[in-house]
Amino acid sequence: MDLLSVHLDKTIDTPLYEQLYEFIKQEIIQERLPYGQKLPSKRKLANHLEVSQNTVETAFEQLIAEGYLTSRPRMGFYVLAHGDLEFVEHASAPEKQISKADEEPSILFDFSPNKIDTEAFPFSVWRSLNRQVIDESHHDLLLLGDGQGDRQLRAAIAHYVYHARGIDCDPDTIVVGAGIEVLMQQLLSLLPRSTIFGIEDPGYQLMVKLITHFGFLGRPLDMNEEGVSIEAVRLLEPDYIYVTPSNHFPYGTVTSINRRSQLLQWANEGEDRYIIEDDYDSEFRYTGKTIPPMKKMDASGHVIYLGSFSKSLIPSLRISYMILPKKLLEQYRNRLTFQQSTVSRIDQHILARFIQTGHFEKHLNRMRKIYRRKFEFIHQLFEPYKPSIQLLGEQSGLHVVCEVRNGLTEKEILRRAEQERIKLYPISYYASKNVIVSHPQFVIGFAGMREEEIEEAVKHVITIFQL
Amino acid sequence: MDLLSVHLDKTIDTPLYEQLYEFIKQEIIQERLPYGQKLPSKRKLANHLEVSQNTVETAFEQLIAEGYLTSRPRMGFYVLAHGDLEFVEHASAPEKQISKADEEPSILFDFSPNKIDTEAFPFSVWRSLNRQVIDESHHDLLLLGDGQGDRQLRAAIAHYVYHARGIDCDPDTIVVGAGIEVLMQQLLSLLPRSTIFGIEDPGYQLMVKLITHFGFLGRPLDMNEEGVSIEAVRLLEPDYIYVTPSNHFPYGTVTSINRRSQLLQWANEGEDRYIIEDDYDSEFRYTGKTIPPMKKMDASGHVIYLGSFSKSLIPSLRISYMILPKKLLEQYRNRLTFQQSTVSRIDQHILARFIQTGHFEKHLNRMRKIYRRKFEFIHQLFEPYKPSIQLLGEQSGLHVVCEVRNGLTEKEILRRAEQERIKLYPISYYASKNVIVSHPQFVIGFAGMREEEIEEAVKHVITIFQL
């Protein structure tokens, strides 16, 4: 190394040791300092550069740590790096070219069934619970908790499902996760690759995508007025079926008691047959009592119950849960030992308090009233256009299905909707090609709109639906 | 149905319609009302029971919804349920017997390397950011956001990795997730089953478990003083290697610049070869500059960078991220379309603000000082026992490795530690059987203890380590 060529600038911000480090590193990368070359001693270099020996030492230490130099005891410092350093110190090529797809042209009205009413969210209660939980006295909540979710939240969920859905479960059978998809991925990871899934058709297409993405066979099961067809189940011989018995997506059909019994019978015939019951939107039923879940009838442990706070509270919170039958729970515990909880522990305790203090129940009652009013309002708005425009489905949920019986095709309606910047969700989005409907149908989500918006949106959509 | 046998009690809380519903349901379940049986008209039943017709109607509607009855237009109401109802209405057998394993006997000192100092967490800043984000003006944050994580957080992370780690990446290449395990599961789901992983040995055993749990071959790669052995990589011919180049777990070895170059060279030789760089604990280096990550040298897109806020902030927050090379990012976007973000959107925005407002940097500087003091303290405590008890490893991280060179075996030391209720983590926990150390070694995590505790704990552990 040509010691004379080092120039350290004491007037700039960069520390001297860092300037020296950078200089020597570049000399090595440029191969001006070859492999094996001995460096001058720290003292000598310090004297020459008129810096403290400490400065040289710090620079050398960093170069040693990064593997450019090595120190041999009582021998001195040698260049360690050699060979092909072509990948080193290229500024990493930022992949700026990858940007997200351009946003769609601005939408006037979006009938997505995945929205909720955000105006009634109890912000102040939530803030106050945050303030209580994020507190110096809760140091322990900063560390990792239980992989299945903290006991407090699981106990609160057990309490809730008992009182709201009649399910008597031990909190230890509950797994909390960051969304139904995360829980399903955990469940799928426990199953043999040959597992076959039967899925309601029409139904929740995300589940079909998820199951097939993870390499499992997911086949559609026909629906009839009593729920998923038992003949279709018997014909397919699946290991697992995915159903929404209390409120079929998207029609709202309630699976009849007979059909439930037949499905449970089917599951009980095989040791490893399971029913995945997604108790989706069950909170929002506007007439009579809520429909009891199948899990309530599951005496022999063949029902996996999925619940979520996405619709009942807020989707962006990402908290869902599953209740596992004993056999699967044991597998979960024995095999998913690496799995930490996927939900912030602070959020878990906030939600647990929200449930325990009765705020959740209050919120649900309030939302039920709000959604019922919107539901009735939308029915009223469509009423004059019967029977050529007809609403289908049960007295429940956050969307209706609208059937257009005047000869217009789905394609034509979608073309018109796009022109008018209205986002419509045809039933074909939610079904395999097997499902044939005689008239075009659309899922009309109303939960996220205010009444004035609903009125305006329906006015627009009716002109689109009319000949 | 024997109408005379219905008894509705007007003095109790249960609504009349619910009593009637329950009565009819039980009649059907007990098969006293057989399949196909016609029920009396609503009017007739209402008169007989001296209740309003509305009460009967509500009860019938619920029974219809649940599939016990059917209504035939202009004909009346008929029993629909029949056949084998044996699974119905059993109280679900609560699986109370499944309780978690009993807690271990109370531990006096736990040297887990997974703890952090929780006393220095900026509770009041965090609370105040919570208050700002959970606000009526942020309705939109209640709805689902971007599956990769909200842009604001990704931009804040991009800013952070640029300034702290020198990585220049587009925020669109970042995926935010609820922990490294969740992100790894997403990544694994994109790979063919035949993908072979090479993993540093000793190393992060959770990763080995995770990779093998998801059905992939994960093989150990020997380590030497320059990092993971390039000969071992060449011999195994893996598709992916998992490495911790800036701070090897658990020894703290820094992968030399040569080895980095060789590894990048290896990756560049195959189109689908990738280096998973877990930049674990890189924030906590106590001498010199931080070690630059390999991602910084990754000009050709073969490095997947994993980062986490578990150690640098708090583990219970469950926020980690990965920076994907272009090709994998495209696969992620095209194939994981069902994947919603696994992190609460409110938490994402709180963290984004924490970073953007400089609080994160301030926190890191503060923690670096605290941990350095503890690190130096622990070295000082062990100093008098050299060379029979020796600390290994770099000037970094939240743990040290302690080697006991006096002939005591690992087994004997663990037996003593258990007796003294001290939780020790031998190196064998973190290694495959291939790894042979000549003297027993233990990972000594110190981050979660106060200095007085460290002093006390080390005093105990030294008596255990001595002949």
Boltz contact constraints between the chains, C-beta under 6 A:
constraints:
  - contact:
      token1: [A, 58]
      token2: [B, 288]
      max_distance: 6.0
  - contact:
      token1: [A, 61]
      token2: [B, 288]
      max_distance: 6.0
  - contact:
      token1: [A, 62]
      token2: [B, 288]
      max_distance: 6.0
  - contact:
      token1: [A, 62]
      token2: [B, 289]
      max_distance: 6.0
  - contact:
      token1: [A, 65]
      token2: [B, 254]
      max_distance: 6.0
  - contact:
      token1: [A, 66]
      token2: [B, 257]
      max_distance: 6.0
  - contact:
      token1: [A, 66]
      token2: [B, 291]
      max_distance: 6.0
  - contact:
      token1: [A, 67]
      token2: [B, 256]
      max_distance: 6.0
  - contact:
      token1: [A, 67]
      token2: [B, 257]
      max_distance: 6.0
  - contact:
      token1: [A, 67]
      token2: [B, 258]
      max_distance: 6.0
  - contact:
      token1: [A, 68]
      token2: [B, 257]
      max_distance: 6.0
  - contact:
      token1: [A, 81]
      token2: [B, 257]
      max_distance: 6.0
  - contact:
      token1: [A, 81]
      token2: [B, 258]
      max_distance: 6.0
  - contact:
      token1: [A, 85]
      token2: [B, 261]
      max_distance: 6.0
  - contact:
      token1: [A, 87]
      token2: [B, 261]
      max_distance: 6.0
  - contact:
      token1: [A, 87]
      token2: [B, 264]
      max_distance: 6.0
  - contact:
      token1: [A, 87]
      token2: [B, 297]
      max_distance: 6.0
  - contact:
      token1: [A, 88]
      token2: [B, 261]
      max_distance: 6.0
  - contact:
      token1: [A, 88]
      token2: [B, 297]
      max_distance: 6.0
  - contact:
      token1: [A, 90]
      token2: [B, 299]
      max_distance: 6.0
  - contact:
      token1: [A, 92]
      token2: [B, 168]
      max_distance: 6.0
  - contact:
      token1: [A, 92]
      token2: [B, 296]
      max_distance: 6.0
  - contact:
      token1: [A, 92]
      token2: [B, 298]
      max_distance: 6.0
  - contact:
      token1: [A, 93]
      token2: [B, 299]
      max_distance: 6.0
  - contact:
      token1: [A, 94]
      token2: [B, 168]
      max_distance: 6.0
  - contact:
      token1: [A, 94]
      token2: [B, 169]
      max_distance: 6.0
  - contact:
      token1: [A, 94]
      token2: [B, 170]
      max_distance: 6.0
  - contact:
      token1: [A, 95]
      token2: [B, 170]
      max_distance: 6.0
  - contact:
      token1: [A, 95]
      token2: [B, 173]
      max_distance: 6.0
  - contact:
      token1: [A, 95]
      token2: [B, 326]
      max_distance: 6.0
  - contact:
      token1: [A, 96]
      token2: [B, 170]
      max_distance: 6.0
  - contact:
      token1: [A, 98]
      token2: [B, 172]
      max_distance: 6.0
  - contact:
      token1: [A, 98]
      token2: [B, 326]
      max_distance: 6.0
  - contact:
      token1: [A, 99]
      token2: [B, 172]
      max_distance: 6.0
  - contact:
      token1: [A, 100]
      token2: [B, 172]
      max_distance: 6.0
  - contact:
      token1: [A, 118]
      token2: [B, 139]
      max_distance: 6.0
  - contact:
      token1: [A, 118]
      token2: [B, 142]
      max_distance: 6.0
  - contact:
      token1: [A, 121]
      token2: [B, 142]
      max_distance: 6.0
  - contact:
      token1: [A, 123]
      token2: [B, 136]
      max_distance: 6.0
  - contact:
      token1: [A, 126]
      token2: [B, 134]
      max_distance: 6.0
  - contact:
      token1: [A, 127]
      token2: [B, 131]
      max_distance: 6.0
  - contact:
      token1: [A, 127]
      token2: [B, 134]
      max_distance: 6.0
  - contact:
      token1: [A, 130]
      token2: [B, 130]
      max_distance: 6.0
  - contact:
      token1: [A, 131]
      token2: [B, 127]
      max_distance: 6.0
  - contact:
      token1: [A, 134]
      token2: [B, 126]
      max_distance: 6.0
  - contact:
      token1: [A, 134]
      token2: [B, 127]
      max_distance: 6.0
  - contact:
      token1: [A, 136]
      token2: [B, 123]
      max_distance: 6.0
  - contact:
      token1: [A, 139]
      token2: [B, 118]
      max_distance: 6.0
  - contact:
      token1: [A, 141]
      token2: [B, 316]
      max_distance: 6.0
  - contact:
      token1: [A, 142]
      token2: [B, 118]
      max_distance: 6.0
  - contact:
      token1: [A, 142]
      token2: [B, 121]
      max_distance: 6.0
  - contact:
      token1: [A, 142]
      token2: [B, 314]
      max_distance: 6.0
  - contact:
      token1: [A, 142]
      token2: [B, 316]
      max_distance: 6.0
  - contact:
      token1: [A, 143]
      token2: [B, 316]
      max_distance: 6.0
  - contact:
      token1: [A, 144]
      token2: [B, 315]
      max_distance: 6.0
  - contact:
      token1: [A, 144]
      token2: [B, 316]
      max_distance: 6.0
  - contact:
      token1: [A, 168]
      token2: [B, 92]
      max_distance: 6.0
  - contact:
      token1: [A, 168]
      token2: [B, 94]
      max_distance: 6.0
  - contact:
      token1: [A, 169]
      token2: [B, 94]
      max_distance: 6.0
  - contact:
      token1: [A, 170]
      token2: [B, 94]
      max_distance: 6.0
  - contact:
      token1: [A, 170]
      token2: [B, 95]
      max_distance: 6.0
  - contact:
      token1: [A, 170]
      token2: [B, 96]
      max_distance: 6.0
  - contact:
      token1: [A, 172]
      token2: [B, 98]
      max_distance: 6.0
  - contact:
      token1: [A, 172]
      token2: [B, 99]
      max_distance: 6.0
  - contact:
      token1: [A, 172]
      token2: [B, 100]
      max_distance: 6.0
  - contact:
      token1: [A, 173]
      token2: [B, 95]
      max_distance: 6.0
  - contact:
      token1: [A, 178]
      token2: [B, 178]
      max_distance: 6.0
  - contact:
      token1: [A, 178]
      token2: [B, 342]
      max_distance: 6.0
  - contact:
      token1: [A, 179]
      token2: [B, 340]
      max_distance: 6.0
  - contact:
      token1: [A, 182]
      token2: [B, 342]
      max_distance: 6.0
  - contact:
      token1: [A, 206]
      token2: [B, 338]
      max_distance: 6.0
  - contact:
      token1: [A, 209]
      token2: [B, 338]
      max_distance: 6.0
  - contact:
      token1: [A, 210]
      token2: [B, 338]
      max_distance: 6.0
  - contact:
      token1: [A, 254]
      token2: [B, 65]
      max_distance: 6.0
  - contact:
      token1: [A, 256]
      token2: [B, 67]
      max_distance: 6.0
  - contact:
      token1: [A, 257]
      token2: [B, 66]
      max_distance: 6.0
  - contact:
      token1: [A, 257]
      token2: [B, 67]
      max_distance: 6.0
  - contact:
      token1: [A, 257]
      token2: [B, 68]
      max_distance: 6.0
  - contact:
      token1: [A, 257]
      token2: [B, 81]
      max_distance: 6.0
  - contact:
      token1: [A, 258]
      token2: [B, 67]
      max_distance: 6.0
  - contact:
      token1: [A, 258]
      token2: [B, 81]
      max_distance: 6.0
  - contact:
      token1: [A, 261]
      token2: [B, 85]
      max_distance: 6.0
  - contact:
      token1: [A, 261]
      token2: [B, 87]
      max_distance: 6.0
  - contact:
      token1: [A, 261]
      token2: [B, 88]
      max_distance: 6.0
  - contact:
      token1: [A, 264]
      token2: [B, 87]
      max_distance: 6.0
  - contact:
      token1: [A, 288]
      token2: [B, 58]
      max_distance: 6.0
  - contact:
      token1: [A, 288]
      token2: [B, 61]
      max_distance: 6.0
  - contact:
      token1: [A, 288]
      token2: [B, 62]
      max_distance: 6.0
  - contact:
      token1: [A, 289]
      token2: [B, 62]
      max_distance: 6.0
  - contact:
      token1: [A, 291]
      token2: [B, 66]
      max_distance: 6.0
  - contact:
      token1: [A, 296]
      token2: [B, 92]
      max_distance: 6.0
  - contact:
      token1: [A, 297]
      token2: [B, 87]
      max_distance: 6.0
  - contact:
      token1: [A, 297]
      token2: [B, 88]
      max_distance: 6.0
  - contact:
      token1: [A, 298]
      token2: [B, 92]
      max_distance: 6.0
  - contact:
      token1: [A, 299]
      token2: [B, 90]
      max_distance: 6.0
  - contact:
      token1: [A, 299]
      token2: [B, 93]
      max_distance: 6.0
  - contact:
      token1: [A, 314]
      token2: [B, 142]
      max_distance: 6.0
  - contact:
      token1: [A, 315]
      token2: [B, 144]
      max_distance: 6.0
  - contact:
      token1: [A, 316]
      token2: [B, 141]
      max_distance: 6.0
  - contact:
      token1: [A, 316]
      token2: [B, 142]
      max_distance: 6.0
  - contact:
      token1: [A, 316]
      token2: [B, 143]
      max_distance: 6.0
  - contact:
      token1: [A, 316]
      token2: [B, 144]
      max_distance: 6.0
  - contact:
      token1: [A, 316]
      token2: [B, 345]
      max_distance: 6.0
  - contact:
      token1: [A, 317]
      token2: [B, 344]
      max_distance: 6.0
  - contact:
      token1: [A, 318]
      token2: [B, 344]
      max_distance: 6.0
  - contact:
      token1: [A, 326]
      token2: [B, 95]
      max_distance: 6.0
  - contact:
      token1: [A, 326]
      token2: [B, 98]
      max_distance: 6.0
  - contact:
      token1: [A, 338]
      token2: [B, 206]
      max_distance: 6.0
  - contact:
      token1: [A, 338]
      token2: [B, 209]
      max_distance: 6.0
  - contact:
      token1: [A, 338]
      token2: [B, 210]
      max_distance: 6.0
  - contact:
      token1: [A, 340]
      token2: [B, 179]
      max_distance: 6.0
  - contact:
      token1: [A, 342]
      token2: [B, 178]
      max_distance: 6.0
  - contact:
      token1: [A, 342]
      token2: [B, 182]
      max_distance: 6.0
  - contact:
      token1: [A, 342]
      token2: [B, 342]
      max_distance: 6.0
  - contact:
      token1: [A, 344]
      token2: [B, 317]
      max_distance: 6.0
  - contact:
      token1: [A, 344]
      token2: [B, 318]
      max_distance: 6.0
  - contact:
      token1: [A, 344]
      token2: [B, 347]
      max_distance: 6.0
  - contact:
      token1: [A, 345]
      token2: [B, 316]
      max_distance: 6.0
  - contact:
      token1: [A, 347]
      token2: [B, 344]
      max_distance: 6.0
